[in-house]
Amino acid sequence: MELPLSNSRIQLSSGQIFWREIGRGPILVFLHGSWSDSSQWLPVIKYLSQDYHCFAPDLLGFGDSVASNLNYSIQLEVECLCQYLEALHLSQVYLIGHSLGAWIGASYALQYSHQVSGLVLLSPEGVQAPRQEQSWWWARCIVEYPRITYGILRTLRPLVQLWGGQKSIDQALQRRQQLLSSPAACQLLFQRRYSEIQGELLQENLDWLKVPCLILQGRTDTTEAIARSQIYAQKTPQAQLQMIERVGNNLPEALPAVVARHIHEFVSTQIRHLQ
C-alpha cells in the first residue's frame, strides 16, 4: 500500500530543501546515506508512521534539494539541517541517519544537543577506521580520473580472470558507477582536501556526545564499516551497538521491519525515561 506522504519544499539561505512527511507523535527526522535520497527511508517509515511524526528530507545537493554553486562540507549540511528544523519549528527531535546521514546527525547532536532527544546511527561514516586512508585515495582517483580508471579496470579484467580475480574487478567497476552517481557525495567524501575532511571527523569529539545513541551495524558489511561503528560505540558515552545478522550496508532497504523495530524500541525507551 502506498504511503499517504506529504511532499514539501522550503527555500533556505543555502538552497531549496525537499522533504517527505507523514504521521503524528514524537518527531523522527531521517537523514539518508551517501548514494541515496530520502526515498531510502520509505520502507522503514511505513512501519513507524502510525506512532511517530516522520520527516525525511533530501540532504542539500541530493535528490530534489537544490543548492547553487556551493562548496559542500559536513558543517554546511549541519547548518542547513539547523535552518530546516528551525523553519519547521521542530525544537525537539530524534535523528536517524545512515552512512553520511549518520555523520551529519552526530555532528548536529554535538553542536545542538539540547534539540536532540536521541540518535540512531546506521553504518555511520565520520570516524577513521584502520587502513581507511588507502580506500579514500582509491575512491578519489576514481572520481578525479573516471575515464582513466575505467580504462585500467577494463584492461585488467580479462587478465585477472585467469587467476579468479574477476569478482574484484567487477566490484571496482560497480563502485566506480556508484561514486559517479552522486556528485555531492563525491565532493563531501573525496573531492576536498584530505586535511579538510580530517578536520570534520568526529572520533576526538565523541566523548562530548551526551545524547542517547543506538548504533545499528550489519554484520556482513566491510571490515572498515564495522570498525567505524565500533569506534562510535566505544567513544560515545551513552551508546549501544546492535549487530544485525545476514545484512551489510543497506540496512534500511534490506531489513526495514527490523530497523523500524529497533528505532521504536529505542525511542519508546527514551520517552519512558523522560516521564
C-alpha positions as MATLAB code, in Angstrom:
seq = 'MELPLSNSRIQLSSGQIFWREIGRGPILVFLHGSWSDSSQWLPVIKYLSQDYHCFAPDLLGFGDSVASNLNYSIQLEVECLCQYLEALHLSQVYLIGHSLGAWIGASYALQYSHQVSGLVLLSPEGVQAPRQEQSWWWARCIVEYPRITYGILRTLRPLVQLWGGQKSIDQALQRRQQLLSSPAACQLLFQRRYSEIQGELLQENLDWLKVPCLILQGRTDTTEAIARSQIYAQKTPQAQLQMIERVGNNLPEALPAVVARHIHEFVSTQIRHLQ';
ca = [
       0.000    0.000    0.000;
       1.334    3.429   -0.926;
       2.009    5.753    1.987;
      -0.104    8.957    2.113;
       3.005   11.135    2.241;
       3.074   14.910    2.122;
       5.841   16.235   -0.163;
       7.031   19.772    0.541;
       9.776   22.271   -0.288;
      11.235   25.219    1.548;
      13.748   27.853    0.476;
      16.642   28.312    2.878;
      19.713   30.538    2.602;
      21.843   27.666    1.294;
      19.286   26.237   -1.120;
      15.863   24.680   -1.550;
      15.109   21.650    0.617;
      12.632   18.942   -0.361;
      11.174   16.572    2.220;
       8.641   13.829    2.740;
       6.400   13.879    5.817;
       3.814   11.631    7.424;
       2.321   10.726   10.791;
       1.735   12.241   14.222;
       3.548   11.885   17.524;
       7.196   12.170   18.615;
       9.305   13.634   15.819;
      11.703   11.430   13.873;
      13.981   13.058   11.284;
      15.556   10.631    8.820;
      18.879   11.508    7.128;
      19.751    9.358    4.140;
      23.067    7.853    3.097;
      25.770    8.889    0.647;
      24.335    7.376   -2.532;
      20.610    7.783   -1.800;
      17.912   10.357   -1.163;
      15.035   10.483    1.315;
      13.163    7.712   -0.523;
      15.681    5.329    1.055;
      13.696    5.592    4.309;
      10.187    4.923    2.950;
      10.235    1.162    3.713;
      11.183    1.963    7.337;
       8.747    4.859    7.706;
       5.909    2.569    6.635;
       6.283    0.733    9.965;
       6.637    3.872   12.092;
       4.172    6.408   10.698;
       1.306    5.194   12.907;
       3.163    6.189   16.081;
       5.567    8.951   15.018;
       5.702   12.163   13.038;
       8.281   11.296   10.378;
      10.290   13.816    8.365;
      12.651   12.639    5.611;
      14.496   15.499    3.862;
      16.790   15.210    0.891;
      20.143   16.489    2.116;
      21.429   19.650    0.467;
      22.647   18.759   -3.033;
      20.913   15.355   -3.075;
      17.669   14.249   -4.668;
      15.328   17.219   -5.126;
      17.132   19.511   -2.658;
      18.835   22.092   -4.836;
      21.947   24.071   -3.965;
      23.679   26.599   -6.180;
      27.470   26.667   -6.584;
      28.319   25.681   -3.015;
      31.405   24.035   -1.611;
      29.886   21.118    0.254;
      31.027   20.249    3.753;
      29.592   18.411    6.741;
      29.299   21.734    8.555;
      27.276   23.187    5.672;
      24.887   20.220    5.866;
      24.621   20.682    9.651;
      23.817   24.386    9.261;
      21.244   23.591    6.580;
      19.620   20.982    8.845;
      19.528   23.551   11.663;
      17.782   26.096    9.413;
      15.363   23.426    8.217;
      14.352   22.361   11.741;
      14.024   25.988   12.865;
      11.857   26.864    9.856;
       9.515   23.962   10.657;
       9.571   24.810   14.403;
      10.873   21.352   15.279;
      12.570   22.069   18.584;
      12.973   18.515   19.909;
      13.685   15.597   17.573;
      15.136   12.125   17.252;
      17.680   11.949   14.427;
      18.025    8.728   12.446;
      20.915    8.671    9.981;
      22.509    6.186    7.623;
      26.143    6.411    6.489;
      26.745   10.059    5.531;
      23.429   10.996    7.169;
      24.672    9.455   10.420;
      27.825   11.598   10.243;
      25.689   14.711    9.756;
      23.276   13.659   12.513;
      26.058   13.025   15.031;
      27.733   16.319   14.102;
      24.420   18.110   14.607;
      23.897   16.483   18.012;
      27.366   17.573   19.114;
      26.503   21.203   18.337;
      22.800   21.246   19.260;
      22.442   18.535   21.898;
      19.579   20.404   23.590;
      17.443   19.837   20.469;
      18.202   16.128   20.037;
      16.384   13.605   22.233;
      18.282   10.668   20.760;
      20.334    9.371   17.837;
      20.011    6.209   15.779;
      23.065    5.721   13.555;
      23.174    3.027   10.871;
      26.615    2.113    9.468;
      27.850    5.597   10.344;
      30.570    7.472    8.490;
      32.514   10.223   10.231;
      35.371    8.467   12.010;
      38.545    6.989   10.568;
      38.902    3.231   10.644;
      42.265    1.467   10.249;
      43.546    1.480    6.640;
      40.721    3.792    5.558;
      43.149    6.281    4.023;
      44.086    3.824    1.256;
      40.403    3.328    0.371;
      39.954    7.103    0.326;
      42.796    7.638   -2.140;
      41.477    4.912   -4.438;
      37.968    6.414   -4.414;
      39.433    9.866   -5.087;
      41.309    8.518   -8.116;
      38.087    7.039   -9.467;
      36.263   10.346   -9.018;
      39.040   12.596  -10.322;
      40.053   10.393  -13.261;
      36.969    8.339  -14.155;
      37.936    7.569  -17.764;
      41.471    6.523  -16.876;
      40.400    4.263  -14.021;
      37.648    2.760  -16.176;
      40.158    2.001  -18.914;
      42.581    0.408  -16.452;
      39.889   -1.751  -14.859;
      38.507   -2.882  -18.228;
      42.012   -3.737  -19.421;
      42.801   -5.729  -16.286;
      39.530   -7.648  -16.281;
      40.439  -10.402  -18.817;
      43.917  -10.753  -17.290;
      42.799  -11.241  -13.694;
      40.060  -13.563  -14.911;
      42.782  -16.184  -15.342;
      43.541  -16.002  -11.596;
      39.954  -15.871  -10.406;
      40.035  -12.131   -9.693;
      37.159  -11.147  -11.964;
      34.858  -10.547   -8.984;
      37.208   -7.896   -7.556;
      37.340   -6.039  -10.881;
      33.556   -6.212  -11.256;
      33.151   -4.826   -7.732;
      35.552   -1.995   -8.548;
      33.586   -1.162  -11.705;
      30.339   -1.146   -9.715;
      31.993    1.083   -7.110;
      33.040    3.489   -9.864;
      29.465    3.686  -11.179;
      28.134    4.275   -7.659;
      30.633    7.053   -6.940;
      29.868    8.927  -10.119;
      26.102    8.760   -9.476;
      26.223   11.404   -6.707;
      28.419   14.477   -7.299;
      27.513   15.992   -3.913;
      28.553   12.846   -2.038;
      31.791   12.696   -4.015;
      32.605   16.288   -3.093;
      31.779   15.713    0.579;
      33.736   12.478    0.885;
      36.546   12.635   -1.676;
      36.880   15.883   -3.630;
      38.026   18.101   -0.784;
      41.456   18.464    0.716;
      42.187   15.470    2.890;
      43.007   17.805    5.787;
      39.583   19.440    5.437;
      37.811   16.080    5.644;
      40.026   15.067    8.565;
      39.022   18.254   10.367;
      35.358   17.221   10.302;
      35.884   13.671   11.575;
      34.374   13.021   14.981;
      36.494   10.479   16.842;
      38.149   13.138   19.003;
      34.777   14.693   19.894;
      32.538   11.702   20.519;
      33.146   11.738   24.262;
      31.238   15.065   24.221;
      28.227   13.453   22.532;
      25.869   13.376   25.517;
      22.606   12.258   23.902;
      21.450    8.617   23.977;
      22.661    6.798   20.889;
      21.802    3.493   19.211;
      24.181    2.196   16.532;
      22.919   -0.416   14.083;
      25.531   -2.260   12.023;
      25.187   -5.093    9.507;
      27.482   -7.972   10.372;
      28.347   -8.755    6.715;
      29.365   -5.152    5.956;
      33.008   -4.289    5.229;
      35.603   -4.513    7.985;
      36.057   -0.730    7.727;
      32.342   -0.068    8.256;
      32.195   -2.406   11.257;
      35.303   -0.745   12.718;
      33.688    2.705   12.378;
      30.568    1.556   14.234;
      32.746    0.083   16.968;
      34.624    3.389   17.323;
      31.315    5.233   17.734;
      30.169    2.709   20.345;
      33.437    2.824   22.291;
      33.827    6.599   22.369;
      30.212    7.778   22.781;
      29.170    7.798   26.480;
      25.535    6.731   26.055;
      25.904    4.472   23.002;
      24.826    0.899   22.450;
      25.874   -1.144   19.413;
      23.488   -3.657   17.879;
      24.888   -6.000   15.212;
      22.323   -7.187   12.654;
      22.856  -10.633   11.143;
      22.884  -11.509    7.422;
      22.986   -7.944    6.110;
      25.605   -5.436    5.007;
      25.459   -1.704    4.443;
      21.920   -1.497    3.040;
      20.060   -1.934    6.331;
      17.102    0.424    5.634;
      16.314   -1.267    2.308;
      17.176   -4.866    3.198;
      15.534   -5.175    6.639;
      13.137   -2.234    7.090;
      10.929   -4.026    9.620;
      13.942   -4.924   11.788;
      15.320   -1.380   11.589;
      11.897    0.082   12.431;
      11.567   -2.237   15.438;
      14.950   -1.148   16.804;
      14.075    2.528   16.285;
      10.707    2.109   18.010;
      12.202    0.257   20.988;
      14.949    2.867   21.368;
      12.662    5.898   21.103;
       9.933    4.456   23.338;
      12.576    3.652   25.974;
      13.874    7.233   25.887;
      10.331    8.605   26.195;
       9.647    6.400   29.236;
      12.852    7.650   30.885;
      11.681   11.258   30.440;
       8.281   10.659   32.001;
];
